[in-house]
């Protein structure tokens, strides 16, 4: 199978151009799966974004995402997705961080980064210095922990519910009130050993009671009963290839012009009764 046409237009000599524009602030450039990514220094992220916007025509910040690698010294990656509208190209910019070292905010470059940085802070706990409104945005008030971290427990720390006794919302340790249900993972081609609901009425149809697979006789009958029926050809679609099909023509135009001339006459406004004006 041939490779599909790329949605993103390639940029020739992109690595060389990035190196010329960013200099030592760029640590690495990676091209994989028809996508371009660069790693830059955390402290220079705002200057890098200004250079990419003003000198390389990446006009829009589309997204800021986070990635967690618990085994790394700086476990988090903050990933910025940029779009060049004029060149139809996307670029991924990555910096590393941890729980204690903040990442400079880029709200001065793109104001929409404020909400996106709040999402990364809420989900991963990454701090952004310079963000004037760094609050949780997706989780509830008083939420503990950061749900997208790899070490966050699957059931969370606490659960929220409305207490009829206290007449308010309360937080309490997670309790799995519903027992784990048991599932039958037997092959559907073999069927279950027990009688399924409805099978007790299948007597005389050629099916084995309590078994999911039909016999050869019933399978042939079902194949015959469900044979496709040759459909009638669709009707010829209606087209408007001539003025007669649409109702247009010289006579229609003349009548329309006459009505237009009649309705175009100025209307005389009458004074209301009892008015001296």
N, C-alpha and C positions, 0 to 999 in steps of 0.2 A: 504494500500500500504506500503510495507516494505521500510525502509530507505535505500537509495542507498549507495554503498560502498564509504567511504570517499576518496577524491582525495589526501588529505594531511594525511600523516602518523601521528598518535598520538604519543606524547612523554610522557612516564610515569613519574610521579612525577615532572612534569615541574615546578609547583609552588614552590615546595621545592627547586629545583635546582636554580631557579631564585632568590629566597630569599637568598640562600647561596652565589650566585655570586654577586648580586647587593646590598644586604644589605639594608641600610636605604634610598638609592637612589630610590628604588622602593616603590611607594605609594599604588598600588593596582594591582591585577591580576584578569582578568575576562575570563571565558571560556563560550562562547555562540555560538550556531549554528556551532559547531565543529571548532571554531576559537578561538585563544588565543590572548588576548590583555593585555598590562600592561600600567599603568600610572606611570611616573617617574618624578623626579624633573627637572625643566627646566634648572637650572644651571649645572646639572650633566649630561646633555644629551650626551656630547662628551665622557665622561668617561664610561657611560653606553654602548654606541655603541662599544667602544673598547673592553669592557668586553664581550659583546654578540658576537662580531666577533672572538675574540681570544680564549675565554674560553668555548663558547657554540656553536661554529661552524655555526654561521649565516654569511655566506661569502658574500652575495650580498644584496645591497640596491636596491629594485625594484622600489619604488615610494615614494614620499613625497606629501601628500595631506593636504588640509585645511578644517576646518569646522567652521561655524560661529553660535554662540549662543548669540544673542544680549542681552538677559536678564541676562547673567552672568557678574560678575565683570571682569573676564578675559575671554572675549567673544570668543576668537579663540582657536581652538585645532590644533596643528600641528601633523600629523599622519605619522609615518614612517613605511613602509612595508618591512620587512626583509625576506630573503629566505635562508634556510639551504639546500644546494644542497646534501650534504652527508647524511643528515637525512630526507630529503623530508618533511620539515616542514616550515611553515610560522608563523611569529610573528609580531603583530602590536604594535608599541610603540607610546604612546601619551604624549604630553606635552601641557600645556596651556600658553596663551600669550594674550597681548592686543596691542593697537596701539603704546604705548610708550615703553613697556619693550621688548627688543630684545631677541631673542633665539640664543644661541651659535651655530655657523655654524659647520657642521660636514664634511666639505670639506677635512679636514686633515685625516679623517677616510676613506671616500669614495669620490674620486674626482668628480664622477658624480652627487653628491649632489649640486654642484654649479648651474647647470641649473634648477634642481628641486626646490631649494630654491628660485630662481628667479621667477618661476611660482607662488609659494605661495605668494611671495611679490607682484607680479603684480595683482593677483586676489583678495587677501585679505588685503594687506597692512601690513603683518607681517614682522618685521625687523629681520635680521640675522646678528649678530655681528661676524666679522671674514670673511665674504664673500667679497672677493676683487672686485667683479664685480656685485654688487646688482643693476641691472637695469631692467626696464620693458623688457619682452621678448615676450609677446603675444599681447599686445595692441599697439596702434600707438604712435608715438612721440607726446608729449604734451597731452596725454590722462589724463582726470581728473577723480579721484575716482577709486574704485576697484570693478569690476563687480560682483564678487561672494559674496559680502556682502549682507545680507538680507535687508538692508535699501537702497540699490542702486536702483534708479528708473528704471522701466522696459524700458522706452524709452531713458534712458541715459540723459546726460546733454547737449551735443552738438552733431552735426552731421557734417560729412566731405563730401564735394563735390568739383568738379572742376568747377571753374568759367570761363566761356567763356569771360566775360568782363575783368577780371583781369588776365586771362591766368595763373592761378595758383590754387593750392588747398587751399580752405578756410574752416574755421570752423565757424559754426553759430548755434544758438539755434535750438533744434529739432522742426521740423514742419511736421505734418502728412498731406502730400500733397494729399493723396488718401482718399476719403471719406470711412467711414466704410460701408461695403457691408451688405445687408440684406440677411438672410438665411431662408429658409422654413424648419422648423423642424417638419412638419407633418409626421405622421406615413407612411412609405413607403408601408405598407400593404393596407392602405386605398387609397392612391393615392392623387394627388393634385386636387383641385376644378377646376383648369383651364386646358385647353387643352395643353398637352405637345407636344413639337416638334416631328412630325412624327405620332402622334395619329390621325391627321385629315385624314390620308391615310389608317386607319385601318378599314374602313367600310366593313361590310360583313364578318369579320373574327370571329365574336362572342364576341369581346371585347367591353366593354362599353366605348364610346368615353369620353376621359378626365379622365378616372379612371385607376389606375395602376394595379388593380387585375383582372385577366382574369375570365371569367365565367366558370362553371363546364364543359360545352361542349368543350371549347377551351383547358381547362386544361387536359381533358382526351385525346384529340387529340394530344396535345403536348407530353403527356406521352407515347403515342403509337409511335409517330414519333421518339422519342428520346430513344426508347428501346435499350439496349445494344446489339450489334451484336457479336455473338460468334466468337472469333478470331481463326485463324488457329494456330495449334501448331507450335512453333518455330522450325526452321531446326536444325538438329543435329550438334552440334558444332564440328569443325575440330580439331583433336588432332594430336600430333606428337609422337605416342607411339612406332614407330619402325624406324630404319634408313632409310627405304624406303620412309617414309613420309617426311623426312627432306632432302633427297638427299645425305645422308652420306653413308658410307660403305667402304669396302676395295678398290674398284676400284676408288672411289673419293679420298681417302687418297693417293693412289699411284700416281694419276694424279697431285695432289697438291704437293707431294714431288718432282715430276719431274720438275714442273714449278719452285719450290723454288730453286732446284739445278741449273737450267738454269739461273735464275736471279741473283744467288749469284756469278757468275764469275766476276772477277775484270775487270773494264773498263780501256782501255788504253787512256790516254789523249793525244791528238795531239797538237803539238805546233802551235800556230797561225802563219800564213804566215808573213814573214818579221821580225820575232823575232829571235834574236841571243841567247836568253837565253836557 
